[in-house]
């Protein structure tokens, strides 16, 4: 079944639901017992249609309109202040669904971030002299040769300053990756590629100088989650850019409006995770946990994040979550 046929068959019940919602005006008691029951039946049917439409026709304008109708109807059916529930639904499911609903864009963003990181790492190992000139001055301590198995030789103040610098940089990177969508995604692509090269080069230089273990201890606890957040911010920017370049069957303005909303939701949902990464960076990383615990903390945070993407980002049950 294509989109036109789906809409043609289901639109009469949506129109009837829209009429009842408009007539109720937020007060379902206005409809009387029979029509309240009819409202509930139409709402459940529309919610099921929405679940099916999200799977079959993601990103289409008809799906966005149906989402708005079901959201309005839900408020009338349950006749309650939905703000708290909306936040619960957003952070519990909508955010994760936004990450998963464009797998091709997610894969592209990952390739633009981690592909250059791999090349940068190889460069840092094979030609540390040239690669070190690419690295900003505040990170060059990783290039200083040291006896294998020793730390970076930083004082607590220097370690804190370096961690703060990395965290601030990652916040900026996430913001630029998100905002880069207004440049047709070109700035977003540049941010992902550049920072992938930078991270990979730092990693390669650290290993070439014998500082790989210390670098991993310093970066891993917060780094896995921070890179995940940067990746998702890149997805947000690329979605906006692609909507402008290729709006599909939608008008370009409509496509941009829909993707801008999705991108804003991605940015909003990612913000608390960046804060969590910052707290780990400020209070856990400086403790000098050692390689094993550092890896455990970093991989656990990364696993938690992506497990939520997998488990909470799928289609919602037809009678439950409607957004």
Backbone as numpy.savetxt, mean C-alpha at the origin, in Angstrom:
# Nx Ny Nz CAx CAy CAz Cx Cy Cz
-20.10 -13.75 -18.90 -20.95 -12.56 -18.90 -20.06 -11.31 -18.90
-20.32 -10.38 -19.87 -19.53 -9.15 -19.89 -20.18 -8.09 -19.01
-19.50 -6.95 -18.90 -19.97 -5.90 -18.00 -21.33 -5.36 -18.43
-21.50 -5.10 -19.73 -22.77 -4.53 -20.20 -23.94 -5.44 -19.88
-23.78 -6.74 -20.10 -24.85 -7.69 -19.81 -25.14 -7.75 -18.31
-24.07 -7.73 -17.51 -24.23 -7.77 -16.06 -25.02 -6.56 -15.56
-24.66 -5.38 -16.06 -25.36 -4.16 -15.63 -26.80 -4.18 -16.11
-27.01 -4.62 -17.35 -28.37 -4.63 -17.91 -29.30 -5.54 -17.10
-28.79 -6.68 -16.67 -29.62 -7.62 -15.93 -29.88 -7.18 -14.50
-28.91 -6.51 -13.87 -29.02 -6.20 -12.45 -29.49 -4.78 -12.16
-29.42 -3.91 -13.16 -29.72 -2.50 -12.91 -31.13 -2.24 -12.40
-32.18 -2.97 -12.86 -33.52 -2.68 -12.31 -33.60 -2.79 -10.79
-32.95 -3.82 -10.22 -32.99 -3.94 -8.76 -32.16 -2.86 -8.08
-31.07 -2.43 -8.74 -30.28 -1.33 -8.17 -31.07 -0.03 -8.17
-31.80 0.17 -9.27 -32.62 1.39 -9.37 -33.70 1.40 -8.29
-34.32 0.24 -8.07 -35.34 0.16 -7.02 -34.72 0.43 -5.65
-33.54 -0.14 -5.42 -32.86 0.10 -4.15 -32.53 1.58 -3.99
-32.04 2.21 -5.05 -31.72 3.63 -5.01 -32.95 4.45 -4.63
-34.11 4.10 -5.22 -35.34 4.82 -4.91 -35.73 4.70 -3.45
-35.61 3.49 -2.89 -35.96 3.30 -1.48 -35.00 4.04 -0.56
-33.72 4.02 -0.91 -32.72 4.73 -0.11 -33.01 6.23 -0.12
-33.29 6.77 -1.30 -33.60 8.20 -1.41 -34.85 8.55 -0.61
-35.85 7.71 -0.70 -37.10 7.99 0.00 -36.93 7.90 1.52
-36.12 6.94 1.96 -35.91 6.79 3.40 -35.17 7.99 3.97
-34.21 8.52 3.23 -33.47 9.69 3.70 -32.76 9.47 5.02
-32.26 8.26 5.25 -31.56 7.97 6.50 -32.48 7.52 7.62
-33.80 7.46 7.36 -34.76 7.03 8.38 -35.64 5.93 7.79
-35.23 4.67 7.91 -35.96 3.58 7.27 -37.39 3.43 7.75
-37.71 3.94 8.94 -39.09 3.82 9.44 -40.09 4.53 8.54
-39.60 5.46 7.71 -40.49 6.15 6.77 -41.08 5.21 5.73
-40.43 4.08 5.50 -40.85 3.20 4.42 -41.97 2.25 4.82
-42.13 2.01 6.12 -43.12 1.03 6.55 -42.53 -0.37 6.56
-43.20 -1.31 7.27 -42.62 -2.66 7.46 -42.33 -3.40 6.16
-43.27 -3.40 5.23 -43.09 -4.18 4.00 -41.92 -3.67 3.17
-41.87 -2.39 3.02 -40.80 -1.84 2.17 -39.45 -1.85 2.89
-39.45 -1.86 4.21 -38.19 -2.03 4.94 -37.63 -3.43 4.66
-38.52 -4.44 4.68 -38.06 -5.79 4.35 -37.57 -5.86 2.90
-38.28 -5.15 2.01 -37.84 -5.12 0.61 -36.49 -4.42 0.50
-36.30 -3.36 1.26 -35.01 -2.66 1.27 -33.90 -3.61 1.69
-34.13 -4.40 2.73 -33.10 -5.34 3.18 -32.77 -6.38 2.14
-33.80 -6.90 1.46 -33.56 -7.91 0.43 -32.78 -7.31 -0.74
-33.15 -6.12 -1.16 -32.44 -5.47 -2.27 -31.00 -5.13 -1.88
-30.80 -4.74 -0.64 -29.45 -4.43 -0.18 -28.56 -5.67 -0.23
-29.07 -6.80 0.28 -28.27 -8.03 0.26 -27.96 -8.46 -1.17
-28.93 -8.29 -2.05 -28.71 -8.64 -3.46 -27.65 -7.74 -4.09
-27.72 -6.44 -3.80 -26.74 -5.50 -4.36 -25.35 -5.76 -3.80
-25.27 -6.12 -2.51 -23.97 -6.43 -1.91 -23.35 -7.66 -2.58
-24.18 -8.66 -2.89 -23.68 -9.83 -3.60 -23.22 -9.45 -5.00
-24.00 -8.57 -5.68 -23.60 -8.10 -7.00 -22.26 -7.37 -6.94
-22.09 -6.58 -5.89 -20.85 -5.82 -5.75 -19.65 -6.76 -5.57
-19.82 -7.79 -4.75 -18.72 -8.74 -4.55 -18.34 -9.41 -5.87
-19.36 -9.78 -6.67 -19.09 -10.41 -7.96 -18.45 -9.42 -8.93
-18.95 -8.17 -8.94 -18.43 -7.17 -9.87 -16.98 -6.82 -9.56
-16.62 -6.78 -8.27 -15.23 -6.47 -7.92 -14.27 -7.54 -8.43
-14.73 -8.79 -8.42 -13.87 -9.86 -8.93 -13.76 -9.83 -10.45
-14.88 -9.59 -11.12 -14.92 -9.72 -12.58 -14.52 -8.45 -13.31
-14.91 -7.30 -12.75 -14.71 -6.04 -13.48 -14.04 -4.99 -12.60
-12.88 -5.27 -12.02 -12.25 -4.29 -11.12 -11.91 -3.00 -11.85
-12.18 -1.88 -11.16 -11.80 -0.59 -11.71 -12.80 0.04 -12.64
-13.89 -0.66 -12.99 -14.87 -0.09 -13.92 -15.76 0.92 -13.19
-16.26 1.89 -13.97 -17.09 2.95 -13.39 -18.36 2.38 -12.78
-18.95 1.37 -13.43 -20.18 0.78 -12.89 -19.95 0.19 -11.51
-18.77 -0.36 -11.28 -18.46 -0.94 -9.97 -18.36 0.17 -8.93
-17.73 1.28 -9.30 -17.62 2.41 -8.37 -18.99 2.94 -7.99
-19.89 3.03 -8.98 -21.25 3.52 -8.68 -21.99 2.54 -7.78
-21.82 1.25 -8.05 -22.48 0.25 -7.21 -21.93 0.29 -5.78
-20.63 0.53 -5.64 -20.04 0.66 -4.31 -20.71 1.80 -3.54
-20.91 2.93 -4.21 -21.55 4.07 -3.55 -22.98 3.74 -3.14
-23.71 3.07 -4.02 -25.10 2.70 -3.70 -25.15 1.76 -2.51
-24.31 0.72 -2.51 -24.33 -0.25 -1.41 -23.92 0.41 -0.10
-22.96 1.33 -0.16 -22.54 2.03 1.06 -23.69 2.86 1.62
-24.40 3.58 0.74 -25.56 4.37 1.20 -26.65 3.47 1.77
-26.93 2.37 1.05 -27.99 1.47 1.49 -27.65 0.82 2.82
-26.38 0.50 3.00 -25.99 -0.13 4.24 -26.27 0.77 5.44
-25.98 2.06 5.27 -26.24 3.00 6.36 -27.72 3.04 6.70
-28.57 3.00 5.68 -30.01 3.05 5.93 -30.49 1.75 6.56
-30.00 0.61 6.05 -30.44 -0.69 6.54 -30.11 -0.85 8.02
-28.91 -0.45 8.39 -28.50 -0.63 9.78 -28.84 0.57 10.65
-29.18 1.72 10.00 -29.69 2.88 10.72 -28.84 3.21 11.94
-27.51 3.39 11.71 -26.60 3.71 12.82 -25.48 4.56 12.30
-24.85 5.24 13.21 -23.67 6.01 12.85 -22.58 5.04 12.42
-22.15 5.14 11.16 -21.23 4.15 10.61 -19.77 4.58 10.66
-19.47 5.70 11.31 -18.09 6.17 11.25 -17.11 5.19 11.86
-17.42 4.72 13.06 -16.49 3.79 13.71 -16.38 2.52 12.90
-17.53 2.01 12.41 -17.51 0.79 11.62 -16.75 1.00 10.32
-16.88 2.20 9.71 -16.18 2.47 8.47 -14.67 2.42 8.67
-14.18 2.98 9.78 -12.75 2.91 10.07 -12.31 1.47 10.28
-13.14 0.71 10.99 -12.80 -0.69 11.21 -12.71 -1.44 9.88
-13.69 -1.20 9.02 -13.70 -1.88 7.72 -12.52 -1.42 6.87
-12.21 -0.11 6.93 -11.12 0.39 6.10 -9.79 -0.25 6.49
-9.45 -0.17 7.79 -8.16 -0.70 8.22 -8.17 -2.22 8.31
-9.37 -2.82 8.40 -9.44 -4.26 8.49 -9.51 -4.97 7.15
-10.00 -4.27 6.09 -10.13 -4.95 4.81 -9.87 -4.05 3.61
-10.48 -2.86 3.56 -10.39 -2.04 2.36 -8.96 -1.73 1.96
-8.13 -1.34 2.93 -6.73 -1.01 2.63 -6.01 -2.19 2.01
-6.19 -3.37 2.59 -5.51 -4.57 2.08 -6.02 -4.94 0.70
-7.32 -4.74 0.47 -7.87 -5.02 -0.85 -7.29 -4.08 -1.90
-7.09 -2.82 -1.51 -6.50 -1.86 -2.45 -5.11 -2.30 -2.90
-4.34 -2.91 -2.00 -3.01 -3.38 -2.37 -3.11 -4.53 -3.37
-4.07 -5.43 -3.15 -4.15 -6.63 -3.96 -4.90 -6.46 -5.27
-5.75 -5.43 -5.37 -6.67 -5.40 -6.51 -6.00 -5.06 -7.84
-4.75 -4.61 -7.84 -4.02 -4.36 -9.09 -2.70 -5.15 -9.05
-2.76 -6.47 -9.18 -1.53 -7.27 -9.05 -0.46 -6.91 -10.08
-0.88 -6.51 -11.29 0.11 -6.15 -12.31 0.88 -4.89 -11.89
0.18 -3.92 -11.31 0.84 -2.69 -10.87 1.75 -2.99 -9.68
1.31 -3.86 -8.79 2.14 -4.26 -7.65 3.41 -4.93 -8.13
3.28 -5.82 -9.12 4.46 -6.50 -9.66 5.40 -5.51 -10.35
4.83 -4.55 -11.07 5.66 -3.54 -11.74 6.43 -2.71 -10.73
5.74 -2.27 -9.68 6.40 -1.46 -8.64 7.51 -2.26 -7.97
7.26 -3.54 -7.70 8.29 -4.38 -7.08 9.50 -4.53 -7.99
9.24 -4.69 -9.29 10.36 -4.81 -10.24 11.16 -3.53 -10.31
10.48 -2.38 -10.24 11.17 -1.09 -10.33 11.96 -0.78 -9.06
11.59 -1.38 -7.94 12.31 -1.15 -6.69 13.41 -2.18 -6.48
13.07 -3.44 -6.62 14.02 -4.50 -6.24 14.95 -4.91 -7.38
14.52 -4.71 -8.63 15.42 -4.98 -9.74 16.65 -4.09 -9.70
16.47 -2.76 -9.63 17.64 -1.88 -9.48 18.41 -2.13 -8.20
17.72 -2.54 -7.12 18.44 -2.85 -5.88 19.42 -4.00 -6.10
18.98 -5.02 -6.84 19.89 -6.14 -7.14 21.09 -5.68 -7.95
20.82 -4.86 -8.98 21.92 -4.36 -9.80 22.86 -3.47 -8.98
22.29 -2.63 -8.11 23.11 -1.78 -7.26 23.97 -2.60 -6.31
23.41 -3.70 -5.78 24.19 -4.55 -4.89 25.37 -5.18 -5.61
25.14 -5.63 -6.83 26.24 -6.21 -7.62 27.30 -5.15 -7.90
26.86 -3.95 -8.23 27.79 -2.85 -8.50 28.63 -2.55 -7.27
27.98 -2.47 -6.10 28.69 -2.15 -4.87 29.74 -3.18 -4.52
29.47 -4.45 -4.82 30.43 -5.52 -4.51 31.58 -5.52 -5.52
31.25 -5.34 -6.80 32.27 -5.49 -7.86 33.12 -4.25 -8.07
32.55 -3.07 -7.84 33.30 -1.84 -8.08 33.02 -0.85 -6.96
33.47 -1.14 -5.74 33.13 -0.28 -4.60 33.67 1.14 -4.73
34.79 1.32 -5.44 35.34 2.67 -5.59 34.39 3.58 -6.33
33.87 3.11 -7.47 32.93 3.92 -8.24 31.58 4.02 -7.54
31.13 2.91 -6.96 29.81 2.89 -6.32 29.75 3.82 -5.12
30.87 3.94 -4.39 30.85 4.77 -3.19 30.63 6.24 -3.52
30.99 6.66 -4.74 30.77 8.06 -5.13 29.29 8.36 -5.38
28.51 7.33 -5.57 27.06 7.49 -5.77 26.32 7.67 -4.46
26.93 7.19 -3.36 26.26 7.15 -2.06 26.39 8.50 -1.36
25.30 9.05 -0.79 25.39 10.29 -0.02 26.38 10.19 1.14
26.97 11.30 1.50 28.05 11.32 2.49 27.63 10.72 3.83
26.36 10.92 4.23 25.97 10.46 5.56 25.89 8.94 5.66
25.94 8.24 4.52 25.87 6.79 4.54 27.22 6.12 4.31
28.27 6.91 4.10 29.52 6.31 3.63 30.29 5.54 4.70
29.84 5.62 5.93 30.52 4.84 6.96 30.44 3.35 6.67
29.43 2.93 5.91 29.31 1.50 5.61 30.43 1.04 4.68
31.11 1.99 4.02 32.15 1.62 3.06 33.52 1.52 3.70
33.66 1.91 4.96 34.96 1.89 5.61 35.33 0.46 6.00
36.44 -0.05 5.48 36.82 -1.44 5.78 37.03 -1.65 7.27
36.51 -2.77 7.77 36.68 -3.12 9.17 36.90 -4.62 9.27
37.38 -5.03 10.40 37.56 -6.45 10.63 36.20 -7.14 10.58
36.12 -8.24 9.83 34.85 -8.95 9.70 34.34 -9.36 11.08
33.03 -9.19 11.25 32.40 -9.57 12.50 32.31 -8.43 13.49
32.92 -7.27 13.18 32.81 -6.14 14.09 31.66 -5.24 13.64
31.27 -4.31 14.52 30.17 -3.43 14.14 30.69 -2.29 13.28
29.82 -1.34 12.97 30.19 -0.25 12.09 31.07 0.78 12.76
31.29 0.63 14.04 32.16 1.58 14.73 31.50 2.91 14.99
30.18 2.93 15.03 29.46 4.18 15.26 29.19 4.35 16.75
29.26 5.58 17.21 28.85 5.88 18.58 27.33 5.79 18.64
26.74 5.69 19.85 25.28 5.68 19.94 24.65 6.88 19.27
25.27 8.05 19.41 24.72 9.25 18.76 24.77 9.15 17.25
25.86 8.61 16.71 25.97 8.46 15.27 24.98 7.43 14.75
24.81 6.34 15.48 23.84 5.33 15.07 22.43 5.90 15.04
22.11 6.69 16.07 20.79 7.31 16.13 20.58 8.28 14.98
21.64 9.07 14.70 21.55 10.03 13.61 21.38 9.34 12.27
22.11 8.23 12.08 22.00 7.51 10.82 20.61 6.88 10.68
20.11 6.30 11.76 18.78 5.71 11.72 17.72 6.77 11.43
17.85 7.93 12.09 16.90 9.02 11.86 16.95 9.50 10.42
18.16 9.57 9.88 18.32 10.00 8.49 17.65 9.03 7.54
17.83 7.73 7.79 17.22 6.72 6.93 15.70 6.80 7.02
15.17 6.95 8.24 13.73 7.00 8.42 13.14 8.22 7.72
13.78 9.39 7.91 13.30 10.60 7.25 13.32 10.45 5.74
14.39 9.85 5.25 14.48 9.62 3.81 13.34 8.74 3.31
13.03 7.68 4.07 11.98 6.78 3.63 10.60 7.42 3.66
10.37 8.31 4.62 9.11 9.07 4.63 9.02 9.93 3.37
10.10 10.62 3.04 10.11 11.45 1.84 9.91 10.61 0.59
10.57 9.46 0.57 10.44 8.57 -0.59 8.98 8.15 -0.77
8.33 7.75 0.33 6.94 7.32 0.24 6.03 8.45 -0.24
6.26 9.66 0.26 5.44 10.80 -0.15 5.65 11.11 -1.63
6.90 11.14 -2.06 7.18 11.43 -3.47 6.66 10.32 -4.38
6.77 9.07 -3.95 6.25 7.97 -4.76 4.75 8.08 -4.93
4.05 8.48 -3.87 2.60 8.66 -3.95 2.25 9.86 -4.81
2.86 11.00 -4.52 2.53 12.23 -5.24 2.99 12.18 -6.69
3.95 11.33 -7.00 4.45 11.23 -8.37 3.41 10.79 -9.37
2.27 10.31 -8.90 1.21 9.92 -9.82 0.72 11.05 -10.69
0.81 12.28 -10.21 0.32 13.42 -10.99 1.25 13.74 -12.15
2.41 13.13 -12.21 3.35 13.32 -13.33 3.26 12.14 -14.30
2.08 11.55 -14.40 1.85 10.36 -15.22 2.66 9.16 -14.72
3.03 9.20 -13.45 3.77 8.11 -12.85 5.27 8.16 -13.09
5.75 9.18 -13.84 7.17 9.25 -14.15 8.01 9.50 -12.90
7.57 10.43 -12.06 8.30 10.70 -10.82 8.26 9.48 -9.90
7.12 8.81 -9.87 7.01 7.59 -9.05 8.03 6.55 -9.50
8.10 6.35 -10.82 9.07 5.39 -11.35 10.49 5.77 -11.01
10.80 7.06 -11.14 12.15 7.53 -10.81 12.47 7.29 -9.35
11.52 7.59 -8.47 11.74 7.42 -7.03 12.00 5.96 -6.69
11.21 5.06 -7.27 11.39 3.64 -6.99 12.75 3.15 -7.49
13.08 3.50 -8.73 14.34 3.03 -9.32 15.53 3.61 -8.57
15.52 4.92 -8.33 16.66 5.57 -7.66 16.89 4.98 -6.28
15.83 4.84 -5.52 16.00 4.35 -4.15 16.30 2.86 -4.12
15.86 2.13 -5.13 16.28 0.75 -5.23 17.77 0.64 -5.46
18.29 1.47 -6.38 19.73 1.49 -6.64 20.49 1.91 -5.38
20.00 2.93 -4.68 20.69 3.42 -3.49 20.77 2.35 -2.42
19.64 1.71 -2.15 19.63 0.67 -1.11 20.54 -0.49 -1.50
20.44 -0.94 -2.74 21.26 -2.06 -3.18 22.74 -1.73 -3.15
23.07 -0.50 -3.55 24.48 -0.10 -3.55 25.03 -0.05 -2.13
24.26 0.49 -1.20 24.69 0.50 0.20 24.92 -0.91 0.72
24.01 -1.80 0.38 24.15 -3.18 0.82 25.41 -3.82 0.22
25.62 -3.59 -1.08 26.80 -4.14 -1.72 28.09 -3.58 -1.16
28.12 -2.27 -0.90 29.31 -1.65 -0.31 29.59 -2.18 1.08
28.54 -2.38 1.85 28.72 -2.90 3.20 29.35 -4.29 3.16
28.86 -5.13 2.28 29.41 -6.48 2.20 30.83 -6.46 1.65
31.10 -5.59 0.68 32.44 -5.55 0.11 33.47 -5.05 1.13
33.01 -4.24 2.10 33.91 -3.71 3.15 33.95 -4.61 4.37
33.24 -5.74 4.33 33.21 -6.64 5.47 32.24 -6.22 6.55
31.33 -5.31 6.21 30.38 -4.79 7.20 28.97 -5.33 7.00
28.84 -6.39 6.21 27.50 -6.88 5.87 26.67 -7.26 7.07
27.29 -7.96 8.02 26.54 -8.39 9.21 26.04 -7.19 10.02
26.92 -6.22 10.25 26.53 -5.04 11.03 25.46 -4.23 10.30
25.60 -4.13 8.98 24.61 -3.39 8.20 23.24 -4.07 8.32
23.22 -5.40 8.22 21.96 -6.13 8.35 21.34 -5.93 9.72
22.18 -5.92 10.77 21.66 -5.70 12.12 21.06 -4.31 12.27
21.65 -3.33 11.58 21.20 -1.94 11.69 19.93 -1.67 10.89
19.77 -2.35 9.76 18.70 -2.01 8.82 17.51 -2.96 8.88
17.76 -4.24 9.12 16.70 -5.24 8.98 15.50 -5.05 9.89
15.66 -4.72 11.18 14.48 -4.66 12.05 13.36 -3.77 11.52
13.71 -2.62 10.97 12.70 -1.72 10.43 12.65 -1.72 8.91
13.74 -2.16 8.27 13.88 -1.99 6.83 12.89 -2.79 6.01
12.57 -4.01 6.41 11.64 -4.84 5.64 10.29 -4.16 5.56
9.81 -3.65 6.68 8.51 -2.98 6.70 8.57 -1.66 5.96
9.65 -0.91 6.10 9.76 0.37 5.40 9.79 0.17 3.89
10.52 -0.83 3.42 10.54 -1.10 1.98 9.15 -1.53 1.48
8.43 -2.26 2.31 7.07 -2.65 1.95 6.18 -1.41 1.79
6.33 -0.46 2.70 5.54 0.77 2.64 5.90 1.60 1.42
7.19 1.68 1.11 7.61 2.41 -0.08 7.04 1.76 -1.33
7.06 0.43 -1.36 6.50 -0.30 -2.50 5.02 0.03 -2.69
4.25 0.03 -1.61 2.82 0.29 -1.71 2.57 1.75 -2.10
3.39 2.67 -1.59 3.27 4.07 -2.02 3.53 4.18 -3.52
4.48 3.39 -4.02 4.74 3.36 -5.44 3.55 2.84 -6.22
2.87 1.83 -5.69 1.66 1.32 -6.34 0.62 2.43 -6.47
0.45 3.22 -5.40 -0.51 4.31 -5.43 -0.18 5.31 -6.53
1.09 5.71 -6.62 1.48 6.67 -7.65 1.34 6.11 -9.05
1.72 4.85 -9.26 1.61 4.24 -10.59 0.16 4.07 -11.01
-0.72 3.80 -10.07 -2.15 3.68 -10.41 -2.69 5.00 -10.93
-2.35 6.09 -10.27 -2.80 7.40 -10.74 -2.22 7.70 -12.12
-0.94 7.43 -12.29 -0.31 7.70 -13.57 -0.90 6.88 -14.70
-1.16 5.59 -14.45 -1.71 4.73 -15.49 -3.13 5.13 -15.85
-3.90 5.61 -14.89 -5.27 6.06 -15.18 -5.26 7.22 -16.15
-4.26 8.09 -16.03 -4.16 9.23 -16.95 -3.71 8.79 -18.34
-2.83 7.80 -18.40 -2.31 7.33 -19.68 -3.29 6.43 -20.39
-3.91 5.52 -19.66 -4.81 4.53 -20.26 -6.06 4.36 -19.41
-7.05 5.22 -19.60 -8.26 5.16 -18.77 -9.20 4.02 -19.11
-8.91 3.26 -20.18 -9.79 2.16 -20.57 -11.09 2.66 -21.16
-12.20 2.05 -20.74 -13.50 2.44 -21.26 -14.08 3.66 -20.55
-13.40 4.13 -19.52 -13.90 5.27 -18.76 -13.36 6.57 -19.33
-14.07 7.67 -19.04 -13.52 8.98 -19.34 -12.27 9.18 -18.49
-11.30 9.92 -19.05 -10.04 10.10 -18.33 -10.27 10.76 -16.97
-11.15 11.74 -16.91 -11.41 12.41 -15.64 -12.03 11.46 -14.62
-12.92 10.58 -15.11 -13.54 9.60 -14.22 -12.52 8.61 -13.71
-11.65 8.13 -14.62 -10.62 7.19 -14.22 -9.67 7.80 -13.20
-9.28 9.06 -13.44 -8.38 9.73 -12.51 -9.03 9.92 -11.14
-10.31 10.28 -11.14 -11.00 10.47 -9.88 -11.05 9.17 -9.08
-11.36 8.08 -9.76 -11.45 6.79 -9.07 -10.09 6.34 -8.54
-9.04 6.47 -9.37 -7.72 6.02 -8.96 -7.10 6.95 -7.92
-7.45 8.24 -8.00 -6.94 9.16 -6.97 -7.51 8.80 -5.60
-8.77 8.39 -5.58 -9.37 7.97 -4.31 -8.68 6.71 -3.79
-8.45 5.75 -4.70 -7.77 4.52 -4.29 -6.36 4.81 -3.81
-5.67 5.72 -4.51 -4.30 6.06 -4.12 -4.29 6.74 -2.75
-5.26 7.62 -2.50 -5.33 8.28 -1.20 -5.58 7.26 -0.08
-6.41 6.26 -0.36 -6.66 5.22 0.63 -5.39 4.41 0.90
-4.63 4.15 -0.15 -3.36 3.44 0.04 -2.40 4.26 0.91
-2.34 5.56 0.62 -1.45 6.42 1.41 -1.90 6.49 2.87
-3.20 6.64 3.09 -3.73 6.73 4.45 -3.49 5.44 5.22
-3.74 4.31 4.57 -3.57 3.03 5.25 -2.12 2.68 5.52
-1.21 3.21 4.69 0.21 2.91 4.87 0.84 3.74 5.98
0.29 4.92 6.25 0.89 5.83 7.22 1.13 5.19 8.59
0.16 4.46 9.19 0.44 3.87 10.50 1.57 2.84 10.47
1.74 2.17 9.34 2.81 1.18 9.26 4.17 1.86 9.15
4.22 3.00 8.49 5.46 3.77 8.48 5.81 4.27 9.87
4.79 4.67 10.62 5.01 5.10 12.00 5.54 3.93 12.83
4.96 2.75 12.65 5.43 1.57 13.38 6.89 1.28 13.03
7.22 1.36 11.75 8.61 1.14 11.34 9.53 2.17 11.99
9.06 3.41 12.10 9.85 4.45 12.74 10.06 4.18 14.22
9.04 3.67 14.89 9.18 3.34 16.30 10.18 2.20 16.50
10.12 1.22 15.63 11.09 0.12 15.71 12.50 0.66 15.48
12.61 1.55 14.50 13.91 2.13 14.17 14.46 2.96 15.32
13.56 3.66 16.03 14.02 4.54 17.10 14.30 3.83 18.40
13.55 2.74 18.69 13.65 2.14 20.01 14.18 0.70 20.02
14.08 0.00 18.88 14.53 -1.39 18.83 15.88 -1.52 18.17
16.02 -0.91 16.99 17.27 -1.04 16.24 18.49 -0.60 17.04
18.45 0.54 17.77 19.66 0.97 18.51 20.08 0.03 19.64
19.23 -0.95 19.97 19.57 -1.83 21.10 20.70 -2.80 20.77
21.07 -2.90 19.48 22.12 -3.83 19.10 21.73 -5.26 19.38
20.63 -5.70 18.78 20.06 -7.00 19.10 20.95 -8.18 18.70
21.80 -7.98 17.71 22.51 -9.11 17.12 21.78 -9.55 15.87
22.47 -10.29 15.02 21.91 -10.61 13.71 20.65 -11.45 13.81
20.65 -12.49 14.62 19.49 -13.37 14.71 18.23 -12.64 15.14
18.24 -11.96 16.29 17.05 -11.21 16.70 16.66 -10.10 15.72
17.66 -9.43 15.13 17.34 -8.37 14.16 16.60 -8.93 12.97
17.06 -10.06 12.45 16.36 -10.72 11.34 14.97 -11.16 11.77
14.86 -11.67 12.98 13.56 -12.15 13.46 12.55 -11.02 13.53
12.97 -9.87 14.07 12.06 -8.73 14.18 11.65 -8.23 12.79
12.65 -8.01 11.93 12.35 -7.47 10.61 11.50 -8.39 9.77
11.84 -9.69 9.74 11.07 -10.63 8.93 9.67 -10.85 9.51
9.56 -10.79 10.84 8.23 -10.95 11.45 7.31 -9.80 11.07
7.83 -8.57 11.10 7.01 -7.42 10.71 6.63 -7.50 9.24
7.59 -7.86 8.39 7.29 -7.99 6.98 6.28 -9.10 6.72
6.44 -10.23 7.41 5.51 -11.34 7.24 4.10 -10.97 7.70
4.02 -10.24 8.81 2.71 -9.80 9.31 2.02 -8.93 8.26
2.76 -7.98 7.70 2.17 -7.05 6.73 1.65 -7.79 5.50
2.48 -8.63 4.91 2.08 -9.28 3.67 1.10 -10.43 3.90
1.09 -11.00 5.10 0.05 -11.98 5.43 -1.30 -11.30 5.49
-1.34 -10.10 6.04 -2.60 -9.35 6.06 -3.05 -8.99 4.64
-2.09 -8.68 3.77 -2.45 -8.42 2.37 -3.13 -9.64 1.77
-2.57 -10.82 2.01 -3.11 -12.05 1.43 -4.45 -12.42 2.05
-4.51 -12.37 3.39 -5.71 -12.86 4.07 -6.85 -11.86 4.08
-6.53 -10.56 4.17 -7.57 -9.55 4.28 -7.82 -8.80 2.98
-7.02 -9.08 1.97 -7.17 -8.34 0.72 -8.03 -9.00 -0.32
-8.59 -10.16 0.00 -9.45 -10.86 -0.96 -10.85 -10.30 -0.98
-11.69 -10.81 -1.88 -13.09 -10.35 -1.95 -13.80 -10.60 -0.63
-14.64 -9.64 -0.25 -15.38 -9.76 1.00 -16.61 -10.64 0.81
-17.08 -11.28 1.87 -18.34 -11.99 1.78 -19.46 -11.06 1.36
-20.41 -11.57 0.62 -21.43 -10.71 0.01 -22.30 -10.01 1.04
-22.46 -10.59 2.24 -23.34 -9.98 3.23 -22.58 -9.27 4.33
-21.28 -9.19 4.20 -20.49 -8.54 5.25 -19.96 -7.24 4.76
-18.66 -7.18 4.58 -18.00 -5.94 4.22 -18.48 -5.44 2.87
-18.81 -4.21 2.77 -19.29 -3.63 1.53 -18.35 -2.59 0.98
-17.17 -2.52 1.53 -16.18 -1.56 0.99 -14.79 -2.10 1.16
